[in-house]
Amino acid sequence: MPLFLRRSRYGAATLATPLRVLLADDHEDILDLLRLAFRIYGPHEVIATVSDGRKAVDEAIRQQPDLVVLDLMMPVLSGFEAVALIRTGSPRTRIAILSALDDHDSRQRAMAAGADLFLVKGMVPREMVKVMTEAVLHTAAGAGA
């Protein structure tokens, strides 16, 4: 499903439809927090939650979401590996890393693999959703969606 934008009377891009979001983290409490944050501060549609990197890749390719929120340290397939596979199999999907890792090397590796955004766990949920939404809007507006 394509992402539809509308322009406010001031020319700013806004969503005409909710973002379709895939959440991937191996901690159920993080998934619960993210699901709630996207519902309250979106409103966005969380289309799937998964707990390992392989499932994240499979669901992203199958569902072609607008946004994947991905942890780096997951079982089966790391987030670093998953980013590259998602980028190939679902090229229009924006990928936001949400990780406890906060070092320069992790950021560089994730961005080099194809991530669009790197955020550190512990952000205020409202701000996190806002930053991710703006990243998707910016990309979609630039592509003429």
C-alpha angles and dihedrals in degrees: 000000000000121000110248121210131189129193122238117226087264092056098253117139115244131175117265090185131031118265114256105229133193116199122204123184133128093224114082093205091058091049090050092050093048093047090052094044093052091047095048101037100031116028087225133151115244100208097183144356121207135180104211139045096246092055089047091056094045094049094044092052093044098044102028094213124196090236137019117197105202136185116215100216105060135136126258094017124018122236089247090059093041093054093060093047093047091048089054098042098039106025097171093053115103113225122211118188114214107185144155087225109098104174131118095241093054091049092049094047093049094047092045089052090056109273115151097203137018119204130173121232113253097057118139103268095231091052092045093054091045093052093047093047092049091050091054092044092049092051094045093047090050090051092049095243 
